């Protein structure tokens, strides 16, 4: 994406064809900018992680994933215990 810091002189349009050509130029610039932005976005957020090469890396990846799942389950259990009436999940009412 290039930024033009110079002030362009005002265009003078003498016909509808001039306007159409200018409009097409702008559309092309927008397409190019969109392509650049999308490639940068994908490079930034959708990086592919390299596959584990040996057994130790595979085991570490499995342990890391397992601890993440366990942590999520523990958080869910703690929230369930804190809000035992489950009004937001199951629609039960607290007994008085």
N, C-alpha and C positions, 0 to 999 in steps of 0.2 A: 504494500500500500504506500503509494508515494504522496507526499504532502506538498502542495504547491504553495510556497510562501509569497510568491510574487503576485501582485494584483494584476489580473488580466484586464485588458481594456474591454470596454463594453462592446458586445457584438451588436452589429446592426443587421437586422433581418429585412431583406427586401421581398422575400416571397415565402410561401408555405414550404417550398422545398428546402430552403435554408433552415427553417425551423425543424423540419423532419430530420435533416442531416445532423443538426446539432443535438437533437434528441437521441438519435442513434449513437452518436459519439458518447453522450453521457451514459446511455445504457451499457455500452461496451466497457466504459471505465468502471461502472458499478459491478458488472460481471467479473472483471479482473480483480477488483478489490474484494469481492465476495469469495473468489477462489483463493486469494492469498489469506484471507481471514480464516476460511475453513481449513486450509492446510495447517496454519499455525495452531488453530484450536485442536485439531486432531493430534498434532505432534505434542502439544502440551498435556492434553487430558487423556488421550487414548494410546499411550505408549504401551507397547507389548513388552511384558517382562520376559527375560530370557528363561528358557526351560531349565530346571535343575539338571546339572550334568552328572553328578555322582550320587551314590546312595545317601551320603550324609546330608547333602542339600535337600534331597527328596524327603528325608525323615524330618529335617528342620521345618520344611514347608508344611508337612502334615501336622507337626506339633503346633506350629503357629496357627494354622487354620483351626485345629481342635481347641486350642485355648480361646480363640475368638468365639467359637460356637458356645463353649462352656460359659464364658463371660456373659454372652447374650442371654443364655438360659438362666443364669443366676440373677441377672438384672430383671428379667421377666418375672421370676419367682418372687423376688423382693418386692417388686411393684404389685404383684398379685396379693402378697401377704399384707402390704400396707393398705391397699384398697380392697379388703376382703369382701366387702359387700358386692363388688363387681358391677356397680351401677352403670359404669361406662362400657362394660364388656357384655354383660349378660342380662341387664335390665332388672336385677334383683333389688329388692328394697331391704334396708337395714331394719331389723326388728327392734322394737322399743321396749 
